[in-house]
Amino acid sequence: MTRLGGSRMTRCIAVIGPSAVGKSELIDQMAMLEGKRPPAAPPVDLRCAEFSYLGENWVALDCPGSLEFAQIALDAILCADAVVIVASPDPEQAVLAAPWIRLAETGNVPRFFFVNRIDECRHDARGIMSAIQSYSTRPIILRQVPIRDGERVVGAVDLVSDRAWRYRDGEPSELIEVPDDLRDRQAEGREELLESLSEHDDWLLEEIIEDRTPATGAVYGICARTLAENLTVPAFFGSAATGNGIRRLMKALRHEAPQPNDTRSRLNDASAAAFMSRTRMHVGKLVWLRSFADELRSGASVGGNSVGGLVEPFGERPAAKASIDAGGVASAVKSDHLDSGCLYSETGQIESPEWYKAFPALWNRTISAVHDRDDAKLSEALHQIAAEDLSLTVIHDQESGQVVLGSQGSQHLRRIQQTLSEIFGVETDTGPFVAHYRETITQKADIHFRHKKQSGGAGQFADVKLTVGPAKRGDGFAFSETIHGGSVPRNYIPAVQLGAEEAMARGPLGFPVIDVQVNLYDGQHHSVDSSDMAFRIAGRGGVSEGLGKAQPVLLEPIFEVRFRAPSVFTGALNPMISSMRGQILGFDREADAEGWDVVRALMPGTSLEGLINNLRSATQGVGRYEADFAHFQELYGREADEIVERRAEENARR
């Protein structure tokens, strides 16, 4: 493969936004501008739509609108030249676009806004932009002024070219004179546009100061430069349902969006980016690649190994492709050395941008095969799926012996189970997973324990005197000895310690014991019958007895949770946290996300099971959280009693 330099290059955009704003419909209309209807979007998965416009090849990556699949959008943003954020024309729904704005800003990729369904809009365009601007760290520049017939939007005035267009449903818009009643609004909008751009261009600022009219071509050039440098975000509007405004958006993308060479530079000079992988029945692993070389053919070296066959990046039965041009996209078969979310040179993997990271899991559930015979197959299948989906975690919990699946929510989990069933032939059940409890003691106990066993021949004898007491929270287990006079020979003391540690595995309440200190201060031994094993048994038995006498108490795990949500929802988080026995620590403005707050709270481990569902209900689906274990805290009362009873039943079944 060689560096981009040919005349044929495929441009790539990622189209993101909340559900039900018309993203797929917009892409369909883009493709239909030159008569090509792309395949339908798959349910909750990425769609690659290939089309051409004015002699250039394009790929639009159609991303799911549910935030449970935001990792798919982030993977698409990784390799895209630009991002189109599709938004609702209702200012009250601007908050739904907030997480998608944040996602695009995370990747620092040039982005466009497209306000869809403008024909249904009854709001002022500046009001819509003002609402969206609340969540953008970069100024949003409205590039059009709507032409209205009554309350209905029937056309638009381009604020750079000063030309007006009347919409014609399903056909190219008609060039018209700017309506007289709109000239003042047009002049005002153009002045606002030029002033915004002049903040980033000294020549334009001078033109404005000298009261000169800047050339249209020069203004377009400044628009392209400020977009590429992520200084401004252009905004357009239209209606995907009728095709109105789509050509204007495509022309802006064609002339102003960065080229594949620019994207390659942004990606550490990668030769190819793998932005998705899926396992298909009878095919195996498919890896979606975007090439940044002049040409990529089957058998070419990517990541230090040969790429297998290339096929179209869409459809259930994709057709073979001999090669792809610069910037093009294809699915690679028999290329198991390539992984989703990775960048490659010809000879190996290269470092991904610092901003590219997996989303942390939000909902932990246990998962098991319905049929025991599928246990091994389930383990292998989960390993493959987790390699394809970086927002999925698979953990084998040592304490319970269960497999714990960390997903982004119920939709995400259902898709995983569907994949397990349809692709791998494994039916599964899931259940709740709650962070583990512990127990400790609250008083000191003095124990004298003797282990004696005689059954012919050499017997077993060990006698220990111990104090068992509480340690400071978080100190863990501590063992000490104050033996005098050799009542317990020094070579047996490590065995007593080992037995004491073994007693910590299960306390009188049925849980592992923490934060206990044990002191061995006296004992007896027998010259023939004493042994390491005898003193180990004595240490274990003495400490177990002491734990029961030292007022054991149940400990529940407490997590420090950081809730991230638009500021308008901060007030709704307070009662939600309180209702789940949480304690609010404080809140701050999110430093790198406009219009967002971070609320910090301490939450019991039991609350994490339903936390994401409650959070999404309180924030119209846009909130997220991260949780880190903080400490254990004593738990009393009926809830503690019920937990201990359930644990006893579980232990009895084992």
C-alpha positions as semicolon CSV with decimal commas, in nm:
position;residue;x (nm);y (nm);z (nm)
1;M;0,000;0,000;0,000
2;T;0,110;0,356;-0,069
3;R;0,012;0,690;0,075
4;L;-0,296;0,871;-0,056
5;G;-0,220;1,060;-0,368
6;G;-0,453;0,939;-0,640
7;S;-0,733;1,146;-0,782
8;R;-1,006;0,904;-0,674
9;M;-1,077;0,934;-0,305
10;T;-1,380;0,824;-0,107
11;R;-1,507;1,072;0,149
12;C;-1,656;0,941;0,474
13;I;-1,901;1,095;0,722
14;A;-2,044;0,960;1,045
15;V;-2,409;1,054;1,097
16;I;-2,509;1,060;1,464
17;G;-2,790;1,191;1,680
18;P;-3,074;1,079;1,906
19;S;-3,337;0,827;1,804
20;A;-3,627;0,929;1,582
21;V;-3,467;1,244;1,435
22;G;-3,441;1,098;1,083
23;K;-3,072;1,004;1,048
24;S;-3,135;0,703;0,824
25;E;-3,386;0,898;0,618
26;L;-3,130;1,175;0,570
27;I;-2,869;0,928;0,443
28;D;-3,124;0,771;0,208
29;Q;-3,194;1,114;0,060
30;M;-2,823;1,189;0,021
31;A;-2,781;0,867;-0,174
32;M;-3,095;0,932;-0,380
33;L;-2,962;1,265;-0,507
34;E;-2,804;1,062;-0,786
35;G;-3,058;0,785;-0,786
36;K;-2,899;0,516;-0,566
37;R;-3,105;0,378;-0,280
38;P;-2,882;0,223;-0,012
39;P;-2,974;-0,096;0,174
40;A;-3,201;-0,058;0,475
41;A;-3,046;0,011;0,814
42;P;-3,001;-0,300;1,033
43;P;-3,165;-0,289;1,376
44;V;-2,940;-0,123;1,638
45;D;-2,621;-0,159;1,438
46;L;-2,402;0,045;1,208
47;R;-2,501;0,085;0,843
48;C;-2,250;0,166;0,570
49;A;-2,421;0,350;0,283
50;E;-2,214;0,405;-0,034
51;F;-2,317;0,663;-0,293
52;S;-2,174;0,921;-0,529
53;Y;-2,235;1,294;-0,560
54;L;-2,104;1,522;-0,833
55;G;-1,836;1,275;-0,935
56;E;-1,713;1,194;-0,583
57;N;-1,761;0,871;-0,391
58;W;-1,902;0,889;-0,041
59;V;-1,962;0,654;0,251
60;A;-2,209;0,752;0,523
61;L;-2,185;0,562;0,851
62;D;-2,537;0,550;0,992
63;C;-2,507;0,514;1,371
64;P;-2,781;0,387;1,607
65;G;-2,966;0,653;1,802
66;S;-2,970;0,473;2,137
67;L;-2,694;0,578;2,374
68;E;-2,657;0,213;2,471
69;F;-2,476;0,180;2,137
70;A;-2,268;0,497;2,164
71;Q;-1,954;0,285;2,128
72;I;-2,058;0,213;1,768
73;A;-2,081;0,586;1,702
74;L;-1,742;0,647;1,865
75;D;-1,588;0,374;1,646
76;A;-1,739;0,540;1,338
77;I;-1,614;0,884;1,443
78;L;-1,264;0,739;1,474
79;C;-1,231;0,689;1,098
80;A;-1,467;0,956;0,959
81;D;-1,358;1,277;0,784
82;A;-1,644;1,468;0,944
83;V;-1,950;1,417;1,162
84;V;-2,307;1,522;1,088
85;I;-2,515;1,567;1,404
86;V;-2,886;1,544;1,325
87;A;-3,110;1,736;1,563
88;S;-3,479;1,800;1,620
89;P;-3,633;2,140;1,528
90;D;-3,789;2,158;1,875
91;P;-3,572;2,367;2,112
92;E;-3,703;2,167;2,408
93;Q;-3,546;1,854;2,257
94;A;-3,203;2,013;2,213
95;V;-3,093;1,838;2,533
96;L;-3,134;1,503;2,355
97;A;-2,857;1,606;2,117
98;A;-2,625;1,696;2,407
99;P;-2,456;1,354;2,447
100;W;-2,398;1,331;2,071
101;I;-2,241;1,676;2,065
102;R;-2,021;1,564;2,351
103;L;-1,928;1,246;2,164
104;A;-1,822;1,439;1,854
105;E;-1,625;1,687;2,064
106;T;-1,448;1,400;2,240
107;G;-1,309;1,291;1,904
108;N;-1,227;1,650;1,806
109;V;-1,359;1,573;1,458
110;P;-1,499;1,852;1,236
111;R;-1,876;1,848;1,259
112;F;-2,189;1,985;1,097
113;F;-2,535;2,030;1,241
114;F;-2,839;1,941;1,038
115;V;-3,176;2,037;1,187
116;N;-3,418;1,794;1,028
117;R;-3,793;1,822;0,970
118;I;-3,773;2,197;0,940
119;D;-4,104;2,188;0,753
120;E;-4,267;2,085;1,083
121;C;-4,092;2,363;1,275
122;R;-4,293;2,636;1,442
123;H;-3,996;2,788;1,622
124;D;-3,752;3,065;1,538
125;A;-3,430;2,928;1,383
126;R;-3,216;3,135;1,617
127;G;-3,405;2,993;1,913
128;I;-3,328;2,641;1,795
129;M;-2,961;2,724;1,752
130;S;-2,947;2,896;2,090
131;A;-3,085;2,584;2,260
132;I;-2,831;2,360;2,085
133;Q;-2,549;2,608;2,152
134;S;-2,604;2,549;2,525
135;Y;-2,427;2,213;2,482
136;S;-2,156;2,303;2,232
137;T;-1,810;2,424;2,334
138;R;-1,762;2,571;1,985
139;P;-1,978;2,846;1,833
140;I;-2,253;2,714;1,609
141;I;-2,286;2,930;1,297
142;L;-2,626;2,930;1,132
143;R;-2,562;2,933;0,759
144;Q;-2,921;2,980;0,644
145;V;-3,228;3,185;0,720
146;P;-3,564;3,011;0,669
147;I;-3,819;3,147;0,424
148;R;-4,168;3,108;0,565
149;D;-4,516;3,105;0,419
150;G;-4,717;3,175;0,728
151;E;-4,573;2,937;0,987
152;R;-4,447;2,684;0,731
153;V;-4,084;2,687;0,616
154;V;-4,083;2,682;0,235
155;G;-3,724;2,773;0,152
156;A;-3,395;2,916;0,274
157;V;-3,155;3,203;0,217
158;D;-2,787;3,111;0,209
159;L;-2,605;3,364;0,428
160;V;-2,269;3,326;0,251
161;S;-2,382;3,350;-0,111
162;D;-2,683;3,576;-0,037
163;R;-2,899;3,359;-0,264
164;A;-3,250;3,236;-0,186
165;W;-3,406;2,901;-0,272
166;R;-3,766;2,787;-0,264
167;Y;-3,819;2,422;-0,178
168;R;-3,980;2,183;-0,426
169;D;-4,059;1,851;-0,262
170;G;-3,864;1,571;-0,426
171;E;-3,694;1,807;-0,674
172;P;-3,407;2,057;-0,675
173;S;-3,495;2,385;-0,505
174;E;-3,583;2,686;-0,719
175;L;-3,354;2,991;-0,717
176;I;-3,560;3,302;-0,632
177;E;-3,512;3,661;-0,523
178;V;-3,474;3,718;-0,152
179;P;-3,823;3,812;-0,027
180;D;-3,851;4,180;0,065
181;D;-3,982;4,105;0,412
182;L;-3,677;3,890;0,479
183;R;-3,401;4,130;0,375
184;D;-3,352;4,279;0,719
185;R;-3,334;3,933;0,877
186;Q;-3,095;3,820;0,601
187;A;-2,865;4,118;0,659
188;E;-2,874;4,061;1,033
189;G;-2,797;3,691;0,994
190;R;-2,509;3,756;0,755
191;E;-2,362;4,013;0,990
192;E;-2,376;3,761;1,277
193;L;-2,210;3,497;1,058
194;L;-1,928;3,726;0,946
195;E;-1,866;3,852;1,300
196;S;-1,838;3,494;1,427
197;L;-1,593;3,403;1,153
198;S;-1,391;3,722;1,198
199;E;-1,295;3,612;1,549
200;H;-1,073;3,355;1,378
201;D;-0,956;3,551;1,071
202;D;-0,772;3,882;1,080
203;W;-0,832;3,958;0,710
204;L;-1,209;3,924;0,750
205;L;-1,202;4,137;1,065
206;E;-1,025;4,411;0,871
207;E;-1,280;4,389;0,588
208;I;-1,561;4,436;0,839
209;I;-1,389;4,726;1,014
210;E;-1,328;4,898;0,678
211;D;-1,694;4,836;0,587
212;R;-1,600;4,637;0,278
213;T;-1,803;4,344;0,145
214;P;-1,584;4,033;0,159
215;A;-1,576;3,814;-0,151
216;T;-1,808;3,513;-0,133
217;G;-1,530;3,269;-0,227
218;A;-1,307;3,402;0,048
219;V;-1,584;3,361;0,305
220;Y;-1,641;3,000;0,196
221;G;-1,267;2,943;0,236
222;I;-1,275;3,078;0,591
223;C;-1,573;2,854;0,666
224;A;-1,374;2,550;0,550
225;R;-1,064;2,647;0,747
226;T;-1,243;2,720;1,075
227;L;-1,433;2,394;1,038
228;A;-1,113;2,194;0,980
229;E;-0,950;2,358;1,282
230;N;-1,259;2,286;1,498
231;L;-1,312;2,654;1,564
232;T;-1,671;2,672;1,439
233;V;-1,962;2,437;1,370
234;P;-2,181;2,517;1,067
235;A;-2,553;2,451;1,094
236;F;-2,800;2,381;0,813
237;F;-3,164;2,279;0,806
238;G;-3,400;2,090;0,580
239;S;-3,635;1,795;0,560
240;A;-3,518;1,444;0,483
241;A;-3,877;1,335;0,429
242;T;-3,920;1,570;0,129
243;G;-3,557;1,597;0,024
244;N;-3,549;1,970;0,089
245;G;-3,216;2,119;0,200
246;I;-3,022;1,798;0,133
247;R;-2,830;1,933;-0,167
248;R;-2,716;2,235;0,029
249;L;-2,583;2,011;0,305
250;M;-2,406;1,785;0,055
251;K;-2,244;2,082;-0,118
252;A;-2,115;2,208;0,216
253;L;-1,977;1,863;0,295
254;R;-1,818;1,839;-0,049
255;H;-1,644;2,175;-0,034
256;E;-1,572;2,218;0,336
257;A;-1,529;1,876;0,502
258;P;-1,168;1,756;0,543
259;Q;-1,018;1,518;0,289
260;P;-0,908;1,158;0,367
261;N;-0,545;1,277;0,378
262;D;-0,637;1,509;0,665
263;T;-0,804;1,224;0,848
264;R;-0,498;1,005;0,800
265;S;-0,281;1,273;0,957
266;R;-0,521;1,298;1,249
267;L;-0,491;0,920;1,297
268;N;-0,114;0,911;1,341
269;D;-0,055;0,841;0,970
270;A;-0,246;0,511;0,980
271;S;-0,272;0,304;0,663
272;A;-0,609;0,162;0,769
273;A;-0,863;0,191;1,049
274;A;-1,074;-0,102;1,166
275;F;-1,396;0,050;1,294
276;M;-1,622;-0,251;1,336
277;S;-1,608;-0,630;1,347
278;R;-1,889;-0,884;1,353
279;T;-1,911;-1,262;1,349
280;R;-2,138;-1,398;1,076
281;M;-2,272;-1,749;1,052
282;H;-2,091;-1,962;0,790
283;V;-1,848;-1,674;0,730
284;G;-1,673;-1,612;1,059
285;K;-1,523;-1,279;1,156
286;L;-1,577;-0,979;0,932
287;V;-1,373;-0,664;0,992
288;W;-1,487;-0,328;0,851
289;L;-1,185;-0,134;0,726
290;R;-1,132;0,215;0,596
291;S;-0,818;0,234;0,387
292;F;-0,596;0,543;0,371
293;A;-0,375;0,405;0,095
294;D;-0,415;0,474;-0,279
295;E;-0,553;0,123;-0,319
296;L;-0,619;-0,175;-0,093
297;R;-0,645;-0,520;-0,250
298;S;-0,707;-0,866;-0,111
299;G;-0,378;-1,004;0,016
300;A;-0,228;-0,663;0,094
301;S;-0,038;-0,627;0,419
302;V;-0,228;-0,454;0,700
303;G;-0,115;-0,483;1,059
304;G;0,175;-0,710;0,970
305;N;-0,035;-0,981;0,802
306;S;-0,222;-1,026;0,478
307;V;-0,582;-0,916;0,450
308;G;-0,818;-1,188;0,332
309;G;-1,093;-1,132;0,081
310;L;-1,272;-0,796;0,057
311;V;-1,651;-0,771;0,035
312;E;-1,903;-0,488;0,031
313;P;-1,961;-0,339;0,375
314;F;-2,336;-0,402;0,374
315;G;-2,601;-0,665;0,312
316;E;-2,656;-1,020;0,435
317;R;-2,478;-1,162;0,130
318;P;-2,218;-0,899;0,043
319;A;-2,060;-0,912;-0,301
320;A;-1,685;-0,949;-0,339
321;K;-1,467;-0,645;-0,405
322;A;-1,135;-0,674;-0,586
323;S;-1,006;-0,357;-0,420
324;I;-1,106;-0,026;-0,263
325;D;-0,981;0,320;-0,355
326;A;-0,825;0,572;-0,121
327;G;-1,057;0,644;0,171
328;G;-1,287;0,357;0,075
329;V;-1,456;0,110;0,306
330;A;-1,485;-0,268;0,278
331;S;-1,535;-0,570;0,501
332;A;-1,237;-0,805;0,527
333;V;-1,280;-1,180;0,573
334;K;-1,014;-1,417;0,705
335;S;-0,840;-1,125;0,874
336;D;-0,862;-1,238;1,236
337;H;-0,548;-1,043;1,328
338;L;-0,745;-0,719;1,292
339;D;-0,963;-0,587;1,575
340;S;-1,232;-0,322;1,596
341;G;-1,125;0,021;1,716
342;C;-0,762;-0,025;1,610
343;L;-0,536;0,163;1,371
344;Y;-0,281;-0,013;1,153
345;S;0,023;0,051;0,942
346;E;0,134;-0,203;0,685
347;T;0,361;-0,370;0,938
348;G;0,170;-0,357;1,267
349;Q;-0,076;-0,186;1,497
350;I;-0,020;0,180;1,580
351;E;-0,135;0,385;1,874
352;S;-0,493;0,511;1,872
353;P;-0,569;0,875;1,962
354;E;-0,574;0,941;2,335
355;W;-0,943;1,032;2,328
356;Y;-1,049;0,694;2,189
357;K;-1,157;0,476;2,482
358;A;-1,414;0,211;2,560
359;F;-1,729;0,316;2,743
360;P;-1,736;0,168;3,095
361;A;-2,007;-0,091;3,162
362;L;-2,324;0,044;3,325
363;W;-2,528;-0,270;3,398
364;N;-2,380;-0,590;3,540
365;R;-2,580;-0,910;3,500
366;T;-2,491;-1,273;3,550
367;I;-2,522;-1,485;3,237
368;S;-2,536;-1,862;3,199
369;A;-2,621;-2,115;2,931
370;V;-2,971;-2,263;2,948
371;H;-2,820;-2,605;2,869
372;D;-2,515;-2,719;3,065
373;R;-2,364;-2,866;2,751
374;D;-2,325;-2,513;2,612
375;D;-2,110;-2,378;2,898
376;A;-1,781;-2,407;2,707
377;K;-1,939;-2,270;2,390
378;L;-2,081;-1,973;2,583
379;S;-1,740;-1,883;2,723
380;E;-1,581;-1,885;2,378
381;A;-1,869;-1,692;2,221
382;L;-1,859;-1,419;2,489
383;H;-1,485;-1,382;2,433
384;Q;-1,545;-1,323;2,062
385;I;-1,831;-1,079;2,114
386;A;-1,635;-0,878;2,373
387;A;-1,350;-0,844;2,122
388;E;-1,599;-0,695;1,874
389;D;-1,772;-0,464;2,125
390;L;-1,539;-0,265;2,348
391;S;-1,828;-0,141;2,564
392;L;-1,897;-0,499;2,678
393;T;-1,707;-0,659;2,966
394;V;-1,697;-1,028;3,058
395;I;-1,570;-1,119;3,405
396;H;-1,554;-1,455;3,581
397;D;-1,641;-1,372;3,940
398;Q;-1,417;-1,581;4,164
399;E;-1,632;-1,553;4,474
400;S;-1,962;-1,666;4,322
401;G;-1,823;-1,867;4,031
402;Q;-2,059;-1,683;3,797
403;V;-1,992;-1,514;3,465
404;V;-2,076;-1,143;3,489
405;L;-2,163;-0,949;3,176
406;G;-2,117;-0,572;3,189
407;S;-2,337;-0,402;2,928
408;Q;-2,470;-0,054;2,854
409;G;-2,831;-0,140;2,936
410;S;-3,125;-0,365;2,856
411;Q;-3,121;-0,305;2,479
412;H;-2,751;-0,379;2,461
413;L;-2,797;-0,698;2,666
414;R;-3,084;-0,817;2,444
415;R;-2,868;-0,773;2,135
416;I;-2,587;-0,975;2,295
417;Q;-2,828;-1,255;2,382
418;Q;-2,973;-1,245;2,030
419;T;-2,623;-1,276;1,882
420;L;-2,545;-1,568;2,113
421;S;-2,861;-1,744;2,000
422;E;-2,859;-1,671;1,626
423;I;-2,486;-1,680;1,550
424;F;-2,343;-1,914;1,813
425;G;-2,648;-2,131;1,887
426;V;-2,637;-2,068;2,263
427;E;-2,954;-1,988;2,457
428;T;-2,887;-1,791;2,774
429;D;-3,042;-1,676;3,099
430;T;-2,943;-1,362;3,286
431;G;-2,990;-1,256;3,645
432;P;-2,905;-0,974;3,885
433;F;-2,553;-0,932;4,012
434;V;-2,494;-0,742;4,334
435;A;-2,152;-0,635;4,458
436;H;-2,029;-0,867;4,731
437;Y;-2,091;-0,818;5,101
438;R;-1,833;-0,866;5,374
439;E;-1,846;-0,896;5,750
440;T;-1,627;-0,784;6,037
441;I;-1,635;-0,780;6,416
442;T;-1,704;-0,499;6,659
443;Q;-1,563;-0,636;6,987
444;K;-1,257;-0,818;7,115
445;A;-1,264;-1,185;7,211
446;D;-1,012;-1,393;7,405
447;I;-1,001;-1,755;7,286
448;H;-0,837;-2,070;7,414
449;F;-0,861;-2,343;7,152
450;R;-0,714;-2,692;7,167
451;H;-0,696;-2,935;6,876
452;K;-0,635;-3,292;6,991
453;K;-0,679;-3,610;6,797
454;Q;-0,558;-3,961;6,886
455;S;-0,638;-4,265;6,673
456;G;-0,341;-4,497;6,718
457;G;0,016;-4,409;6,640
458;A;0,119;-4,046;6,627
459;G;-0,170;-3,813;6,706
460;Q;-0,238;-3,441;6,654
461;F;-0,201;-3,182;6,927
462;A;-0,197;-2,804;6,924
463;D;-0,308;-2,557;7,187
464;V;-0,338;-2,185;7,118
465;K;-0,448;-1,878;7,309
466;L;-0,556;-1,591;7,087
467;T;-0,711;-1,249;7,098
468;V;-0,937;-1,166;6,804
469;G;-1,034;-0,801;6,765
470;P;-1,148;-0,540;6,515
471;A;-0,897;-0,348;6,303
472;K;-0,944;-0,007;6,149
473;R;-1,171;-0,003;5,846
474;G;-0,966;-0,074;5,539
475;D;-0,664;-0,220;5,726
476;G;-0,753;-0,577;5,629
477;F;-0,620;-0,877;5,819
478;A;-0,325;-0,849;6,059
479;F;-0,152;-1,126;6,255
480;S;0,091;-1,082;6,538
481;E;0,243;-1,298;6,812
482;T;0,375;-1,228;7,161
483;I;0,490;-1,577;7,255
484;H;0,732;-1,600;7,547
485;G;0,922;-1,900;7,671
486;G;0,862;-2,116;7,364
487;S;0,509;-2,232;7,461
488;V;0,445;-2,241;7,087
489;P;0,768;-2,317;6,899
490;R;0,854;-2,052;6,643
491;N;0,845;-2,299;6,355
492;Y;0,473;-2,356;6,422
493;I;0,371;-1,989;6,433
494;P;0,341;-1,952;6,050
495;A;0,099;-2,247;6,053
496;V;-0,117;-2,070;6,314
497;Q;-0,118;-1,759;6,095
498;L;-0,216;-1,962;5,788
499;G;-0,506;-2,119;5,979
500;A;-0,617;-1,776;6,100
501;E;-0,616;-1,645;5,744
502;E;-0,824;-1,943;5,630
503;A;-1,085;-1,858;5,893
504;M;-1,136;-1,525;5,718
505;A;-1,285;-1,698;5,411
506;R;-1,626;-1,739;5,576
507;G;-1,739;-1,580;5,898
508;P;-2,035;-1,657;6,122
509;L;-2,268;-1,454;5,896
510;G;-2,156;-1,652;5,592
511;F;-1,941;-1,387;5,421
512;P;-1,567;-1,326;5,391
513;V;-1,428;-1,143;5,694
514;I;-1,217;-0,829;5,673
515;D;-1,049;-0,580;5,906
516;V;-0,955;-0,819;6,184
517;Q;-0,638;-0,840;6,392
518;V;-0,532;-1,164;6,560
519;N;-0,267;-1,199;6,828
520;L;-0,121;-1,533;6,938
521;Y;0,003;-1,485;7,295
522;D;0,028;-1,835;7,446
523;G;-0,029;-2,203;7,388
524;Q;0,108;-2,552;7,434
525;H;0,270;-2,814;7,215
526;H;0,361;-3,183;7,231
527;S;0,703;-3,305;7,135
528;V;0,560;-3,597;6,933
529;D;0,203;-3,513;6,832
530;S;0,239;-3,145;6,741
531;S;0,282;-3,053;6,374
532;D;0,229;-2,772;6,125
533;M;-0,108;-2,917;6,031
534;A;-0,221;-2,944;6,393
535;F;-0,137;-2,580;6,465
536;R;-0,294;-2,473;6,134
537;I;-0,620;-2,644;6,238
538;A;-0,597;-2,489;6,582
539;G;-0,541;-2,143;6,438
540;R;-0,838;-2,178;6,207
541;G;-1,067;-2,317;6,476
542;G;-0,966;-2,061;6,737
543;V;-1,018;-1,763;6,509
544;S;-1,353;-1,901;6,384
545;E;-1,470;-1,934;6,741
546;G;-1,347;-1,587;6,823
547;L;-1,527;-1,430;6,527
548;G;-1,857;-1,570;6,653
549;K;-1,801;-1,424;6,999
550;A;-1,680;-1,080;6,884
551;Q;-2,017;-0,940;6,773
552;P;-1,999;-0,986;6,394
553;V;-2,164;-0,726;6,175
554;L;-2,255;-0,720;5,806
555;L;-2,071;-0,480;5,576
556;E;-2,216;-0,353;5,250
557;P;-2,002;-0,214;4,969
558;I;-2,022;0,159;4,909
559;F;-1,927;0,310;4,573
560;E;-1,832;0,662;4,478
561;V;-2,050;0,739;4,177
562;R;-2,001;1,026;3,936
563;F;-2,321;1,112;3,754
564;R;-2,280;1,308;3,430
565;A;-2,589;1,479;3,295
566;P;-2,697;1,810;3,139
567;S;-2,739;2,080;3,400
568;V;-3,117;2,095;3,352
569;F;-3,141;1,751;3,513
570;T;-2,923;1,815;3,818
571;G;-3,227;1,892;4,030
572;A;-3,388;1,561;3,934
573;L;-3,082;1,365;4,045
574;N;-3,108;1,472;4,410
575;P;-3,434;1,285;4,493
576;M;-3,328;0,988;4,281
577;I;-3,003;0,950;4,475
578;S;-3,177;0,992;4,810
579;S;-3,444;0,734;4,724
580;M;-3,167;0,476;4,665
581;R;-2,999;0,540;5,004
582;G;-2,732;0,750;4,841
583;Q;-2,543;1,040;4,995
584;I;-2,467;1,341;4,777
585;L;-2,110;1,469;4,809
586;G;-2,141;1,768;4,577
587;F;-2,157;1,876;4,217
588;D;-1,944;2,071;3,973
589;R;-1,965;2,200;3,619
590;E;-1,818;1,956;3,370
591;A;-1,492;2,116;3,263
592;D;-1,482;1,981;2,906
593;A;-1,853;1,955;2,823
594;E;-2,068;2,266;2,784
595;G;-2,394;2,257;2,979
596;W;-2,312;1,943;3,179
597;D;-2,277;1,883;3,552
598;V;-2,095;1,614;3,747
599;V;-2,279;1,505;4,061
600;R;-2,075;1,300;4,307
601;A;-2,243;1,066;4,552
602;L;-2,183;0,763;4,772
603;M;-2,415;0,478;4,674
604;P;-2,465;0,130;4,825
605;G;-2,371;-0,160;4,599
606;T;-2,733;-0,280;4,586
607;S;-2,835;0,043;4,412
608;L;-2,610;-0,022;4,111
609;E;-2,841;-0,298;3,985
610;G;-3,114;-0,055;3,880
611;L;-2,914;0,266;3,873
612;I;-2,882;0,312;3,496
613;N;-3,257;0,264;3,444
614;N;-3,340;0,517;3,715
615;L;-3,081;0,760;3,583
616;R;-3,216;0,743;3,229
617;S;-3,569;0,797;3,356
618;A;-3,454;1,110;3,541
619;T;-3,254;1,250;3,247
620;Q;-3,462;1,158;2,941
621;G;-3,211;0,887;2,860
622;V;-2,899;1,104;2,828
623;G;-2,730;1,061;3,169
624;R;-2,430;0,837;3,238
625;Y;-2,232;0,740;3,544
626;E;-1,903;0,585;3,654
627;A;-1,872;0,395;3,981
628;D;-1,559;0,308;4,179
629;F;-1,550;0,108;4,500
630;A;-1,499;0,341;4,797
631;H;-1,528;0,140;5,121
632;F;-1,741;-0,101;5,321
633;Q;-2,003;0,027;5,563
634;E;-2,190;-0,144;5,845
635;L;-2,546;-0,249;5,770
636;Y;-2,807;-0,325;6,037
637;G;-3,178;-0,398;6,067
638;R;-3,422;-0,600;5,863
639;E;-3,230;-0,560;5,537
640;A;-2,915;-0,700;5,697
641;D;-3,110;-0,990;5,849
642;E;-3,266;-1,080;5,513
643;I;-2,927;-1,074;5,341
644;V;-2,777;-1,305;5,604
645;E;-3,072;-1,546;5,572
646;R;-3,037;-1,561;5,194
647;R;-2,664;-1,622;5,230
648;A;-2,726;-1,910;5,467
649;E;-2,965;-2,068;5,217
650;E;-2,710;-2,027;4,936
651;N;-2,430;-2,180;5,141
652;A;-2,654;-2,471;5,236
653;R;-2,715;-2,546;4,868
654;R;-2,345;-2,550;4,781
